């Protein structure tokens, strides 16, 4: 089976995939070149979102233990 690297997270995915199963990003069509700064910005945005959610959940559980 042919594979390629996801341009967002770098994981190996099937060559015919249209969406990455790891980071859930829609993959660009092969005939449309993608700007690398956009890839980095989207990847960083996903990482920040995950970190924010972890912090919010942690605060929730700490407050729940205190009350």
Residue, then its C-alpha position, 0 to 999 in steps of 0.5 A: x500500500x502506498x503511503x505519504x506524509x501528512x503535511x500537517x502532522x507528519x504521520x504516514x497515511x495512505x496515499x489516497x487519503x483525503x483527511x488525516x486520521x491522526x490530526x483530522x486535517x483535510x488534505x490539499x489536492x495534489x495539484x494545488x501547492x500548499x504554502x508551508x507557512x499556512x501548514x505551520x500556522x494550522x498545525x500550531x493552531x491545533x496544538x494550542x487548541x489541545x493545550x487550552x482544552x487540557x488546561x481547562x479540564x485540569x482547572x475544572x477537576x482541581x476546582x471540583x476537588x476543592x469544592 
